[in-house]
Structure formats: C-alpha cells, structure tokens
Amino acid sequence: MKAIETTATINDQGQLSLDFPLEVGSNRRVRVIVLIAEADDPDPEDTPDDVVLEGLREGL
C-alpha cells in the first residue's frame, strides 16, 4: 500500500476537494484518513523560517 500526503478542503456538503490532482491514475478505489487540526493546534505552515532551517541543520 502506498501513502500520499496532500491537502484538501471540505465543502458545505462534507465532500473533499483536493488542492492538487493525484498522479496515480484514475478509476481506482482509495482509503482516506482525514486529519483535522484542533482550534488550539499550531498551524505547521506558521513555523518561523529560522526554526525550520535549524531543524534541517540538525537533521543533516
């Protein structure tokens, strides 16, 4: 089984709309796990650049 992480939006009907198309072919059934941030969870996109760069330096 292959895992792909992407982002999407949930519309008023509760359906997912992917931000970008998946490059896996069409007419395939998939399993979906939806992770929804809690109101008090920090947004990972809001991480300051210097913190991200320091993490990368430590990883190398």
GROMACS elastic network, one bead per residue, 0.5 to 0.9 nm:
[ bonds ]
;  ai    aj funct       b0    kb
    4    22     6  0.85544   500
    6    18     6  0.75150   500
    6    19     6  0.76081   500
    6    20     6  0.77435   500
    6    22     6  0.86021   500
    7    17     6  0.87247   500
    7    18     6  0.61446   500
    7    19     6  0.58223   500
    7    20     6  0.78155   500
    8    16     6  0.61242   500
    8    17     6  0.53148   500
    8    19     6  0.51120   500
    8    20     6  0.81169   500
    9    15     6  0.81042   500
    9    16     6  0.56208   500
    9    17     6  0.52407   500
    9    18     6  0.65217   500
    9    19     6  0.73152   500
   10    13     6  0.78243   500
   10    14     6  0.55235   500
   10    15     6  0.54125   500
   10    17     6  0.63486   500
   10    18     6  0.89034   500
   11    14     6  0.52789   500
   11    15     6  0.55069   500
   11    16     6  0.65433   500
   11    17     6  0.72870   500
   12    15     6  0.74562   500
   13    16     6  0.89679   500
   17    20     6  0.87598   500
   18    21     6  0.65943   500
   18    22     6  0.83715   500
   21    24     6  0.89457   500
   22    25     6  0.77378   500
   23    26     6  0.87625   500
   24    28     6  0.85832   500
   25    28     6  0.73398   500
   26    29     6  0.89079   500
   37    40     6  0.80515   500
   37    41     6  0.60279   500
   37    42     6  0.82746   500
   37    43     6  0.80236   500
   38    41     6  0.52434   500
   38    42     6  0.86023   500
   39    42     6  0.82713   500
   41    44     6  0.88701   500
   42    45     6  0.86209   500
   42    46     6  0.74735   500
   42    47     6  0.84833   500
   43    46     6  0.53666   500
   43    47     6  0.74081   500
   44    47     6  0.56395   500
   45    48     6  0.84882   500
   46    49     6  0.88270   500
   47    50     6  0.84735   500
   47    51     6  0.67692   500
   47    52     6  0.68421   500
   48    51     6  0.54585   500
   48    52     6  0.65709   500
   48    53     6  0.88549   500
   49    52     6  0.51035   500
   49    53     6  0.60890   500
   49    54     6  0.85500   500
   50    53     6  0.50680   500
   50    54     6  0.60608   500
   50    55     6  0.85817   500
   51    54     6  0.51493   500
   51    55     6  0.62502   500
   51    56     6  0.87061   500
   52    55     6  0.51449   500
   52    56     6  0.63030   500
   52    57     6  0.87351   500
   53    56     6  0.50284   500
   53    57     6  0.61844   500
   53    58     6  0.86525   500
   54    57     6  0.50155   500
   54    58     6  0.62011   500
   54    59     6  0.85758   500
   55    58     6  0.51396   500
   55    59     6  0.61675   500
   55    60     6  0.87640   500
   56    59     6  0.50026   500
   56    60     6  0.63286   500
   57    60     6  0.52540   500
